[in-house]
Amino acid sequence: MSMNRIILSDLMALGEDNRRDLGSADQALQRADMYRDDRLGAEARRDDMAKRSRSELALMPLVLSHIFAHRVARAAAGAAATVFVGFVMIAIANPLPFRVARWFVPGLLGVVLAVAMLAVHTVATWIAEVVFERRMRAAIATSPDVHEDLDRLAAGPVDVARQLIRRVDGWSLAGTLAGANAAIVMFGFLVFSLVVAREYPGAWTYAEAFAGATLARNVVPICLALVVGTALALLVGLACDRQLRRGTPPWLGVLAHRIAPIIANVVLLLVWFVGKRMAHTAHVLGTMPPLTVRLALAGAAVTAVGVLTTWAALWWRRREYARVGERPMDRPLDLA
């Protein structure tokens, strides 16, 4: 009996020691899991991710940086063209600048606009390249905060570059379309005026003056067309930005259809012939057509131009996304 009592007491003491050791081990594990990872393990994982990110950056296609820089440059050049056309319309509406500028319409305006857009495009490309380079450096950089580095390095340089391209998507479309619509409306009207002026005998000597005078007399319809064209460009830019998150809206899919440019060209031809007939009637009668008729003609022209430029911009946009290996037109993207 004494031997059994001794064995039983030893077993009870051994059990208490085991429970005490297990409790200490649980506490040690809890203390070790207070943070996401221990310092040495987190640093090792951070260094491995940074090494892989640097390798990914070294092998990243240059097309990603080119598309980002060109999108930023197109947005800036389009905005500059819109501002330039608006300034020209304000200047022509005043008598003194009009007398000086009408003899240089449209040749000098085209040269000045081309030089200004080229300068803005070049400067914007340089700025975009610097921004892209800094973002790529930040995507592979390390800091004293290990866990912050792990969160940042989780997205590789290619994902960061694609995200940059998506962020400037709407601005690129809006700026490009606004500038293209403004330039086409103004210079298209000037070319139309020159063609009409040179159809009459003796008009070759004052064709530029006739074009400038016609432009000055139709400032209101042209300004309204510029406002409508800019509004359409902003609407398309917002729709393209929302498309990346929610999918393609139906009306944007209609503008991207291959039948859209055909309809736009037909409408432009109709506007051209109707405008020439109106100009001939005004030349014979010596009176300008009613303002409502001119506004309706300007609205039809700017709508057709907007559809045509939108179709071309959306086609180029699909081409750019195909070059980076994405098809955001088929599914929404998570931009968070």
C-alpha contacts under 8 A as a table, 3 or more apart, distances in Angstrom:
res1	aa1	res2	aa2	distance
1	M	4	N	5.15
1	M	5	R	6.18
2	S	5	R	5.04
2	S	6	I	6.25
3	M	6	I	5.14
3	M	7	I	6.29
4	N	7	I	5.12
4	N	8	L	6.09
5	R	8	L	5.16
5	R	9	S	6.23
6	I	9	S	5.23
6	I	10	D	6.23
7	I	10	D	5.11
7	I	11	L	6.24
8	L	11	L	5.15
8	L	12	M	6.26
9	S	12	M	5.12
9	S	13	A	6.21
10	D	13	A	5.13
10	D	14	L	6.14
11	L	14	L	5.03
11	L	15	G	6.17
12	M	15	G	5.09
12	M	16	E	6.30
13	A	16	E	5.14
13	A	17	D	6.29
14	L	17	D	5.08
14	L	18	N	6.25
15	G	18	N	5.09
15	G	19	R	6.21
16	E	19	R	5.17
16	E	20	R	6.14
17	D	20	R	5.06
17	D	21	D	6.18
18	N	21	D	5.08
18	N	22	L	6.13
19	R	22	L	5.10
19	R	23	G	6.17
20	R	23	G	5.18
20	R	24	S	6.29
21	D	24	S	5.12
21	D	25	A	6.20
22	L	25	A	5.01
22	L	26	D	6.18
23	G	26	D	5.10
23	G	27	Q	6.21
24	S	27	Q	5.14
24	S	28	A	6.17
25	A	28	A	5.01
25	A	29	L	6.21
26	D	29	L	5.09
26	D	30	Q	6.13
27	Q	30	Q	5.01
27	Q	31	R	6.13
28	A	31	R	5.11
28	A	32	A	6.16
29	L	32	A	4.97
29	L	33	D	6.13
30	Q	33	D	5.11
30	Q	34	M	6.24
31	R	34	M	5.32
32	A	35	Y	7.18
32	A	38	D	7.14
33	D	36	R	6.61
33	D	37	D	7.06
35	Y	38	D	6.97
37	D	41	G	6.49
37	D	42	A	5.75
38	D	41	G	5.53
38	D	42	A	6.04
39	R	42	A	5.22
39	R	43	E	6.11
40	L	43	E	5.20
40	L	44	A	6.17
41	G	44	A	5.12
41	G	45	R	6.17
42	A	45	R	5.12
42	A	46	R	5.96
42	A	146	V	6.61
42	A	147	H	7.27
43	E	46	R	4.90
43	E	47	D	6.04
43	E	146	V	6.29
44	A	47	D	5.20
44	A	48	D	6.24
45	R	48	D	5.10
45	R	49	M	6.20
45	R	150	L	7.91
46	R	49	M	5.17
46	R	50	A	6.07
46	R	146	V	6.82
46	R	149	D	6.71
46	R	150	L	5.71
46	R	153	L	7.79
47	D	50	A	5.05
47	D	51	K	6.13
48	D	51	K	5.13
48	D	52	R	6.33
49	M	52	R	5.12
49	M	53	S	6.07
49	M	150	L	7.69
49	M	153	L	6.38
49	M	154	A	7.55
50	A	53	S	4.99
50	A	54	R	6.18
50	A	140	I	5.79
50	A	141	A	7.39
50	A	142	T	7.54
50	A	153	L	6.60
51	K	54	R	5.22
51	K	55	S	6.35
52	R	55	S	5.08
52	R	56	E	6.12
53	S	56	E	4.94
53	S	57	L	6.06
53	S	139	A	7.76
53	S	140	I	5.87
53	S	153	L	7.18
53	S	156	G	5.71
53	S	157	P	6.50
54	R	57	L	5.01
54	R	58	A	6.16
54	R	140	I	6.11
55	S	58	A	5.09
55	S	59	L	6.34
56	E	59	L	5.19
56	E	60	M	5.85
56	E	156	G	7.32
56	E	157	P	6.78
56	E	158	V	7.39
57	L	60	M	4.97
57	L	136	M	7.71
57	L	157	P	5.79
57	L	158	V	7.22
60	M	64	L	7.97
60	M	157	P	7.83
60	M	158	V	6.57
61	P	64	L	6.21
62	L	65	S	5.57
62	L	66	H	6.37
63	V	66	H	4.93
63	V	67	I	5.99
63	V	323	R	7.43
63	V	324	V	7.22
64	L	67	I	5.38
64	L	68	F	6.33
64	L	161	A	6.39
64	L	162	R	7.10
64	L	165	I	7.70
64	L	324	V	6.60
65	S	68	F	5.22
65	S	69	A	6.12
65	S	129	E	7.17
65	S	132	F	6.78
65	S	161	A	7.30
66	H	69	A	5.22
66	H	70	H	6.01
67	I	70	H	5.14
67	I	71	R	6.00
67	I	165	I	7.16
67	I	320	E	7.04
68	F	71	R	5.23
68	F	72	V	6.35
68	F	128	A	7.20
68	F	132	F	7.84
68	F	164	L	6.99
68	F	165	I	5.21
68	F	168	V	7.61
69	A	72	V	5.30
69	A	73	A	6.12
69	A	124	A	7.70
69	A	125	T	5.21
69	A	126	W	7.83
69	A	128	A	4.94
69	A	129	E	5.89
69	A	132	F	7.97
70	H	73	A	4.94
70	H	74	R	5.95
70	H	125	T	6.47
71	R	74	R	5.14
71	R	75	A	6.24
71	R	165	I	7.88
71	R	168	V	6.85
71	R	169	D	7.31
71	R	172	S	5.22
72	V	75	A	5.23
72	V	76	A	6.31
72	V	124	A	6.52
72	V	125	T	6.89
72	V	128	A	6.43
72	V	168	V	6.81
72	V	171	W	7.90
72	V	172	S	6.21
73	A	76	A	5.16
73	A	77	A	6.03
73	A	120	V	7.42
73	A	121	H	4.78
73	A	122	T	7.20
73	A	123	V	7.86
73	A	124	A	4.82
73	A	125	T	5.21
73	A	128	A	7.62
74	R	77	A	5.10
74	R	78	G	5.93
74	R	121	H	6.61
74	R	172	S	6.07
74	R	175	G	6.84
74	R	176	T	5.68
75	A	78	G	5.22
75	A	79	A	6.22
75	A	171	W	6.08
75	A	172	S	4.42
75	A	173	L	7.07
75	A	174	A	7.07
75	A	175	G	4.19
75	A	176	T	5.39
76	A	79	A	5.17
76	A	80	A	6.18
76	A	120	V	6.60
76	A	121	H	6.61
76	A	124	A	6.56
76	A	175	G	6.66
77	A	80	A	5.02
77	A	81	A	6.17
77	A	117	M	5.10
77	A	118	L	7.47
77	A	120	V	5.58
77	A	121	H	5.30
77	A	175	G	7.43
77	A	176	T	7.31
77	A	179	G	7.35
78	G	81	A	5.06
78	G	82	T	6.26
78	G	117	M	7.67
78	G	175	G	4.62
78	G	176	T	4.56
78	G	177	L	7.03
78	G	178	A	6.13
78	G	179	G	3.92
78	G	180	A	6.74
79	A	82	T	5.13
79	A	83	V	6.30
79	A	175	G	5.27
79	A	176	T	7.42
79	A	178	A	6.93
79	A	179	G	5.87
80	A	83	V	5.17
80	A	84	F	6.08
80	A	116	A	7.59
80	A	117	M	6.55
80	A	120	V	7.26
80	A	179	G	7.25
81	A	84	F	5.02
81	A	85	V	6.15
81	A	113	L	6.82
81	A	116	A	7.93
81	A	117	M	6.52
81	A	179	G	4.87
81	A	180	A	7.70
81	A	182	A	7.30
81	A	183	A	6.90
82	T	85	V	5.29
82	T	86	G	6.23
82	T	178	A	6.29
82	T	179	G	4.77
82	T	182	A	5.80
82	T	183	A	7.41
83	V	86	G	5.12
83	V	87	F	6.14
84	F	87	F	5.08
84	F	88	V	6.21
84	F	113	L	7.14
85	V	88	V	5.03
85	V	89	M	6.28
85	V	182	A	6.49
85	V	183	A	6.76
85	V	186	M	7.39
86	G	89	M	5.15
86	G	90	I	6.31
86	G	223	C	7.81
87	F	90	I	5.12
87	F	91	A	6.14
88	V	91	A	5.05
88	V	92	I	6.06
89	M	92	I	5.16
89	M	93	A	6.19
89	M	219	V	6.84
89	M	223	C	7.30
90	I	93	A	5.22
90	I	94	N	6.92
91	A	94	N	5.48
91	A	97	P	5.80
91	A	98	F	6.67
92	I	95	P	7.08
92	I	97	P	6.25
92	I	98	F	4.72
92	I	101	A	7.73
92	I	215	L	7.87
92	I	216	A	5.91
93	A	98	F	7.10
93	A	216	A	5.98
93	A	219	V	6.76
94	N	97	P	6.07
94	N	98	F	6.19
95	P	98	F	5.17
95	P	99	R	6.35
96	L	99	R	5.38
96	L	100	V	6.75
97	P	100	V	5.24
97	P	101	A	6.01
98	F	101	A	5.11
98	F	102	R	5.64
98	F	212	G	7.63
98	F	216	A	7.84
99	R	102	R	5.75
99	R	103	W	7.69
100	V	103	W	6.74
101	A	104	F	5.45
101	A	105	V	6.59
101	A	212	G	7.83
102	R	105	V	5.33
102	R	208	E	6.47
102	R	209	A	5.30
102	R	211	A	7.56
102	R	212	G	4.68
102	R	213	A	7.17
103	W	208	E	5.53
103	W	209	A	5.48
103	W	212	G	7.49
104	F	107	G	5.91
104	F	108	L	5.32
104	F	109	L	7.28
104	F	208	E	6.80
105	V	108	L	6.18
105	V	109	L	6.29
105	V	190	L	7.66
105	V	208	E	5.64
105	V	209	A	7.57
105	V	211	A	7.02
105	V	212	G	6.15
106	P	109	L	5.32
106	P	110	G	6.15
106	P	187	F	7.07
106	P	190	L	6.53
106	P	191	V	7.82
106	P	208	E	7.31
107	G	110	G	5.30
107	G	111	V	6.43
108	L	111	V	5.14
108	L	112	V	6.11
109	L	112	V	5.21
109	L	113	L	5.99
110	G	113	L	5.17
110	G	114	A	6.06
111	V	114	A	5.15
111	V	115	V	6.17
112	V	115	V	5.22
112	V	116	A	6.05
113	L	116	A	5.14
113	L	117	M	6.04
114	A	117	M	5.24
114	A	118	L	6.06
115	V	118	L	5.12
115	V	119	A	6.16
116	A	119	A	5.18
116	A	120	V	6.18
117	M	120	V	5.14
117	M	121	H	5.89
118	L	121	H	5.05
118	L	122	T	6.12
119	A	122	T	5.21
119	A	123	V	6.27
120	V	123	V	5.25
120	V	124	A	5.96
121	H	124	A	5.20
121	H	125	T	6.05
122	T	125	T	5.14
122	T	126	W	6.43
123	V	126	W	5.21
123	V	127	I	6.35
124	A	127	I	5.09
124	A	128	A	6.06
125	T	128	A	5.10
125	T	129	E	6.13
126	W	129	E	5.19
126	W	130	V	6.36
127	I	130	V	5.18
127	I	131	V	6.27
128	A	131	V	5.06
128	A	132	F	6.07
129	E	132	F	5.08
129	E	133	E	6.09
130	V	133	E	5.12
130	V	134	R	6.26
131	V	134	R	5.22
131	V	135	R	6.25
132	F	135	R	5.16
132	F	136	M	6.22
132	F	161	A	7.74
133	E	136	M	5.16
133	E	137	R	6.22
134	R	137	R	5.04
134	R	138	A	6.16
135	R	138	A	5.03
135	R	139	A	6.11
135	R	160	V	7.86
136	M	139	A	4.94
136	M	140	I	6.70
136	M	157	P	6.14
136	M	160	V	7.70
136	M	161	A	7.72
137	R	140	I	5.58
137	R	141	A	6.04
138	A	141	A	5.07
139	A	152	R	6.76
139	A	153	L	6.36
139	A	155	A	7.81
139	A	156	G	6.94
139	A	157	P	5.86
139	A	160	V	7.42
140	I	153	L	6.65
140	I	157	P	7.40
141	A	149	D	7.87
142	T	146	V	7.84
142	T	149	D	5.90
143	S	146	V	6.80
143	S	149	D	6.56
145	D	148	E	5.47
145	D	149	D	6.41
146	V	149	D	5.11
146	V	150	L	6.34
147	H	150	L	4.96
147	H	151	D	6.37
148	E	151	D	5.19
148	E	152	R	6.26
149	D	152	R	5.10
149	D	153	L	5.84
150	L	153	L	5.20
150	L	154	A	6.03
151	D	154	A	5.36
151	D	155	A	7.77
152	R	155	A	6.21
153	L	156	G	6.11
155	A	159	D	5.98
155	A	160	V	6.61
156	G	159	D	5.41
156	G	160	V	6.38
157	P	160	V	5.01
157	P	161	A	6.07
158	V	161	A	5.08
158	V	162	R	6.21
159	D	162	R	5.13
159	D	163	Q	6.12
160	V	163	Q	5.05
160	V	164	L	6.27
161	A	164	L	5.09
161	A	165	I	6.37
162	R	165	I	5.03
162	R	166	R	6.30
162	R	324	V	7.75
163	Q	166	R	5.09
163	Q	167	R	6.22
163	Q	335	L	7.14
164	L	167	R	5.16
164	L	168	V	6.67
165	I	168	V	5.64
165	I	169	D	6.33
166	R	169	D	5.03
166	R	241	D	7.94
166	R	244	L	7.76
167	R	170	G	7.32
167	R	241	D	7.88
168	V	171	W	5.30
168	V	172	S	5.89
169	D	172	S	5.27
169	D	173	L	6.38
169	D	237	G	7.61
169	D	240	C	7.11
169	D	241	D	6.40
170	G	173	L	5.26
170	G	174	A	6.10
170	G	236	V	7.79
170	G	237	G	4.19
170	G	238	L	5.79
170	G	239	A	7.62
170	G	240	C	5.56
170	G	241	D	4.80
171	W	174	A	5.14
171	W	175	G	5.94
171	W	237	G	6.12
172	S	175	G	5.40
172	S	176	T	5.98
172	S	237	G	7.49
173	L	176	T	5.31
173	L	177	L	6.00
173	L	233	A	7.29
173	L	236	V	7.16
173	L	237	G	5.16
173	L	240	C	7.80
173	L	313	A	6.86
174	A	177	L	5.35
174	A	178	A	5.99
174	A	233	A	4.77
174	A	234	L	4.89
174	A	235	L	7.62
174	A	236	V	6.52
174	A	237	G	4.48
174	A	238	L	7.81
175	G	178	A	5.20
175	G	179	G	6.17
175	G	233	A	7.27
175	G	234	L	7.80
176	T	179	G	5.41
176	T	180	A	6.07
176	T	313	A	7.93
177	L	180	A	5.08
177	L	181	N	5.86
177	L	230	T	7.58
177	L	233	A	5.17
177	L	306	G	7.55
177	L	309	T	6.46
177	L	310	T	6.72
177	L	313	A	7.47
178	A	181	N	5.29
178	A	182	A	6.12
178	A	229	G	6.38
178	A	230	T	4.74
178	A	231	A	7.96
178	A	232	L	7.91
178	A	233	A	5.19
178	A	234	L	7.51
179	G	182	A	5.22
179	G	183	A	6.11
179	G	230	T	7.96
180	A	183	A	5.29
180	A	184	I	5.98
180	A	309	T	7.19
181	N	184	I	5.26
181	N	185	V	6.01
181	N	226	L	7.34
181	N	229	G	5.79
181	N	230	T	7.30
181	N	302	V	7.35
181	N	305	V	6.53
181	N	306	G	6.25
181	N	309	T	7.25
182	A	185	V	5.31
182	A	186	M	6.26
182	A	226	L	5.55
182	A	229	G	6.85
182	A	230	T	7.48
183	A	186	M	5.40
183	A	187	F	5.94
183	A	188	G	7.90
184	I	187	F	5.39
184	I	188	G	5.34
184	I	305	V	7.59
185	V	188	G	5.18
185	V	189	F	6.11
185	V	222	I	7.47
185	V	225	A	7.44
185	V	226	L	7.27
185	V	301	A	7.91
185	V	302	V	6.73
185	V	305	V	7.76
186	M	189	F	5.31
186	M	190	L	6.37
186	M	222	I	7.22
187	F	190	L	4.88
187	F	191	V	6.06
188	G	191	V	5.17
188	G	192	F	6.08
189	F	192	F	4.98
189	F	193	S	6.13
189	F	215	L	7.49
190	L	193	S	5.00
190	L	194	L	6.26
190	L	211	A	5.77
190	L	212	G	7.54
190	L	215	L	6.94
191	V	194	L	5.04
191	V	195	V	6.17
191	V	211	A	7.90
192	F	195	V	5.15
192	F	196	V	6.19
192	F	272	W	7.85
193	S	196	V	5.13
193	S	197	A	6.03
193	S	210	F	7.27
193	S	211	A	4.98
193	S	214	T	6.77
194	L	197	A	5.03
194	L	198	R	6.17
194	L	207	A	5.77
194	L	208	E	6.93
194	L	210	F	7.39
194	L	211	A	5.65
195	V	198	R	5.41
195	V	199	E	6.54
196	V	199	E	5.44
196	V	200	Y	7.53
196	V	276	K	6.73
196	V	279	A	7.27
197	A	200	Y	6.08
197	A	203	A	5.73
197	A	204	W	7.53
197	A	207	A	5.70
197	A	210	F	6.63
197	A	211	A	7.46
198	R	201	P	7.31
198	R	202	G	7.83
198	R	203	A	5.19
198	R	204	W	5.65
198	R	207	A	6.54
199	E	203	A	7.41
200	Y	203	A	5.71
201	P	204	W	7.84
202	G	205	T	6.68
203	A	206	Y	5.61
203	A	207	A	5.77
204	W	207	A	5.33
206	Y	209	A	5.20
206	Y	210	F	5.98
207	A	210	F	5.01
207	A	211	A	6.10
208	E	211	A	5.05
208	E	212	G	6.19
209	A	212	G	5.11
209	A	213	A	6.03
210	F	213	A	5.06
210	F	214	T	6.03
211	A	214	T	5.11
211	A	215	L	6.12
212	G	215	L	5.02
212	G	216	A	6.17
213	A	216	A	5.04
213	A	217	R	6.23
214	T	217	R	5.17
214	T	218	N	6.36
215	L	218	N	5.28
215	L	219	V	6.26
216	A	219	V	5.39
218	N	221	P	5.66
218	N	222	I	6.25
219	V	222	I	5.27
219	V	223	C	5.91
220	V	223	C	5.20
220	V	224	L	6.13
221	P	224	L	5.10
221	P	225	A	6.11
221	P	291	L	7.93
221	P	294	R	6.60
221	P	295	L	5.28
221	P	298	A	6.15
222	I	225	A	4.91
222	I	226	L	6.18
222	I	298	A	6.88
223	C	226	L	5.00
223	C	227	V	6.24
224	L	227	V	5.10
224	L	228	V	6.16
224	L	295	L	7.97
225	A	228	V	5.10
225	A	229	G	6.00
225	A	298	A	5.99
225	A	299	G	6.16
225	A	302	V	5.83
226	L	229	G	5.06
226	L	230	T	6.09
226	L	302	V	7.83
227	V	230	T	5.20
227	V	231	A	6.14
228	V	231	A	5.08
228	V	232	L	6.16
228	V	299	G	7.92
228	V	302	V	7.40
229	G	232	L	5.14
229	G	233	A	6.23
229	G	302	V	6.17
229	G	303	T	7.35
229	G	306	G	6.40
230	T	233	A	5.02
230	T	234	L	6.28
231	A	234	L	5.18
231	A	235	L	6.18
232	L	235	L	5.02
232	L	236	V	6.22
232	L	306	G	7.12
233	A	236	V	5.20
233	A	237	G	6.20
233	A	306	G	7.66
233	A	310	T	7.97
234	L	237	G	5.00
234	L	238	L	6.20
235	L	238	L	5.25
235	L	239	A	6.17
236	V	239	A	5.01
236	V	240	C	6.14
236	V	252	L	7.62
236	V	310	T	7.76
237	G	240	C	5.19
237	G	241	D	6.27
238	L	241	D	5.07
238	L	242	R	6.18
239	A	242	R	5.09
239	A	243	Q	5.94
239	A	249	P	7.41
239	A	252	L	7.43
240	C	243	Q	4.88
240	C	244	L	6.80
240	C	248	T	7.88
241	D	244	L	5.73
241	D	245	R	7.46
242	R	245	R	5.36
242	R	246	R	6.01
242	R	247	G	7.31
243	Q	246	R	5.27
243	Q	247	G	4.48
243	Q	248	T	4.97
243	Q	249	P	7.00
243	Q	328	P	7.67
243	Q	329	M	7.12
243	Q	332	P	6.64
244	L	247	G	6.13
244	L	248	T	7.94
244	L	328	P	5.90
244	L	329	M	7.36
244	L	331	R	7.62
244	L	332	P	4.98
244	L	333	L	5.29
244	L	334	D	7.86
244	L	335	L	7.92
245	R	332	P	4.67
245	R	333	L	5.29
245	R	334	D	6.43
245	R	335	L	7.14
246	R	331	R	7.86
246	R	332	P	5.13
246	R	333	L	7.79
247	G	328	P	7.85
247	G	329	M	6.72
247	G	330	D	7.08
247	G	331	R	5.71
247	G	332	P	4.86
248	T	252	L	6.73
248	T	253	G	6.67
248	T	329	M	6.13
248	T	330	D	7.52
249	P	252	L	5.49
249	P	253	G	6.54
250	P	253	G	5.12
250	P	254	V	6.42
251	W	254	V	5.00
251	W	255	L	6.44
252	L	255	L	5.13
252	L	256	A	6.35
253	G	256	A	5.06
253	G	257	H	6.34
254	V	257	H	5.20
254	V	260	A	7.26
255	L	260	A	5.85
255	L	307	V	6.50
255	L	310	T	6.91
255	L	311	W	5.85
256	A	260	A	6.97
256	A	310	T	7.60
256	A	311	W	5.14
256	A	314	L	6.25
256	A	315	W	7.13
257	H	260	A	5.65
257	H	311	W	7.55
258	R	261	P	6.63
258	R	262	I	7.69
259	I	262	I	5.38
259	I	263	I	6.48
260	A	263	I	5.35
260	A	264	A	6.23
260	A	307	V	6.83
260	A	308	L	7.13
260	A	311	W	7.01
261	P	264	A	4.92
261	P	265	N	6.07
261	P	307	V	6.89
261	P	308	L	5.14
261	P	311	W	6.73
262	I	265	N	5.25
262	I	266	V	6.32
263	I	266	V	5.14
263	I	267	V	6.27
263	I	304	A	7.96
264	A	267	V	5.15
264	A	268	L	6.23
264	A	304	A	4.58
264	A	305	V	6.87
264	A	307	V	6.27
264	A	308	L	5.89
265	N	268	L	5.02
265	N	269	L	6.20
265	N	304	A	7.15
265	N	308	L	7.63
266	V	269	L	5.18
266	V	270	L	6.31
267	V	270	L	5.09
267	V	271	V	6.18
267	V	300	A	7.37
267	V	301	A	7.37
267	V	304	A	6.23
268	L	271	V	5.01
268	L	272	W	6.06
268	L	300	A	7.94
268	L	301	A	6.05
268	L	304	A	6.28
268	L	305	V	7.64
269	L	272	W	4.98
269	L	273	F	6.31
270	L	273	F	5.32
270	L	274	V	6.03
271	V	274	V	5.15
271	V	275	G	5.81
271	V	297	L	6.53
271	V	300	A	7.25
271	V	301	A	6.41
272	W	275	G	5.16
272	W	276	K	6.19
273	F	276	K	5.12
273	F	277	R	6.23
274	V	277	R	5.14
274	V	278	M	6.18
275	G	278	M	5.02
275	G	279	A	6.10
275	G	297	L	7.65
276	K	279	A	5.01
276	K	280	H	6.18
277	R	280	H	5.09
277	R	281	T	6.22
278	M	281	T	5.07
278	M	282	A	6.10
278	M	289	P	6.96
279	A	282	A	5.01
279	A	283	H	6.09
280	H	283	H	5.04
280	H	284	V	6.26
281	T	284	V	5.18
281	T	285	L	6.04
282	A	285	L	5.22
282	A	286	G	5.29
282	A	287	T	5.14
282	A	288	M	5.45
282	A	289	P	6.56
283	H	286	G	5.19
283	H	287	T	7.29
289	P	293	V	6.77
289	P	294	R	6.86
290	P	293	V	5.41
290	P	294	R	6.52
291	L	294	R	5.09
291	L	295	L	6.05
292	T	295	L	5.02
292	T	296	A	6.14
293	V	296	A	5.13
293	V	297	L	6.21
294	R	297	L	5.05
294	R	298	A	6.07
295	L	298	A	5.02
295	L	299	G	6.03
296	A	299	G	5.06
296	A	300	A	6.24
297	L	300	A	5.21
297	L	301	A	6.18
298	A	301	A	5.06
298	A	302	V	6.09
299	G	302	V	5.32
299	G	303	T	6.05
300	A	303	T	5.22
300	A	304	A	6.20
301	A	304	A	5.25
301	A	305	V	6.14
302	V	305	V	4.97
302	V	306	G	5.91
303	T	306	G	5.00
303	T	307	V	6.19
304	A	307	V	5.17
304	A	308	L	6.21
305	V	308	L	5.11
305	V	309	T	6.11
306	G	309	T	5.26
306	G	310	T	5.86
307	V	310	T	5.11
307	V	311	W	6.10
308	L	311	W	5.29
308	L	312	A	6.41
309	T	312	A	5.10
309	T	313	A	6.07
310	T	313	A	5.05
310	T	314	L	6.02
311	W	314	L	5.23
311	W	315	W	6.12
312	A	315	W	5.12
312	A	316	W	6.26
313	A	316	W	5.13
313	A	317	R	6.07
314	L	317	R	4.85
314	L	318	R	6.22
315	W	318	R	5.27
315	W	319	R	6.37
316	W	319	R	4.98
316	W	320	E	6.26
317	R	320	E	5.12
317	R	321	Y	6.36
318	R	321	Y	5.23
318	R	322	A	6.13
318	R	327	R	7.61
318	R	329	M	7.89
319	R	322	A	5.09
319	R	323	R	6.35
320	E	323	R	5.13
320	E	324	V	6.68
321	Y	324	V	5.22
321	Y	325	G	6.22
321	Y	326	E	5.20
321	Y	327	R	6.22
321	Y	328	P	7.62
322	A	325	G	5.03
322	A	326	E	5.65
322	A	327	R	6.58
323	R	326	E	7.71
327	R	330	D	5.85
327	R	331	R	7.28
328	P	331	R	5.41
328	P	332	P	6.11
328	P	333	L	6.55
329	M	332	P	7.46
